[in-house]
Amino acid sequence: MTTLLELKDVVVGYGRIEALHGLSFTVEQGEIVSLIGANGAGKTTTMKAISGLLNLSKGSITFDGEDITKMKAHVRVVKGISQSPEGRGIFPGMTVLENLDMGAYSRKDRSQLQDDIDRVFALFPRLAERKTQLGGTMSGGEQQMLAIGRALMGRPRLLLLDEPSMGLAPQFIKQIFRIISEINEQGTTILLVEQNANQALARAHRAFVLETGTITHSGTGKELLADSAIKEAYLGVA
């Protein structure tokens, strides 16, 4: 397999507090890779470092063979990295269509935007039904669909999904994870940060457990699902 993303000895801090302590891992082309861990483990910090929203104190990040460590966030979007952030971050005063258009702001091929809108609506038929509705008036599940759809409008090679199931009703959680697998099957590599460890590991080709800024376990999704220590700590099974 081809390595699409590589973090090597990444250190990120907030002031004097170090949040990531020499983090190293890879994401191969075509994979779903899950990062699981408790609150404060460093999962969102990792995502922000990859997308360029946080600077590294040490280490490097390589995307498709190119060092992007010092690259600005908006340039990383052009290179093919899009993020659906924790908390969704949609534009509440814009319609569904306007939010999707914002996701394509960096693209030059404006003539092909309709194809991508059609793809998003095929993945999320609920968004098609609400295309003229303001984002802020939709349910949490619908807003999450919109956040993922907006990220897809950049035609990413790597899609970063930060806590896509947070605060959602069970029926929406199942639907979101089914669609995540479908997006991956269509050719998009996915790095998934998720507290719903059962779903995250079940969908992942590989996974890493993050504890206080350090990777403590790694393996295939199935291996970690079967690991007794992981079961006890993250899956609610003793």
Secondary structure, DSSP 8 states (H G I E B T S, - for coil): --EEEEEEEEEEEETTEEEEEEEEEEEETT-EEEEE--TTSSHHHHHHHHHTSS--SEEEEEETTEE-TT--HHHHHHHTEEEE-TT----TTSBHHHHHHHHTTT-S-GGGHHHHHHHHHHH-HHHHHTTTSBGGGS-HHHHHHHHHHHHHTT--SEEEEESTTTT--HHHHHHHHHHHHHHHHTT-EEEEE-S-HHHHHHH-SEEEEEETTEEEEEEEHHHHHH-HHHHHHHSS--
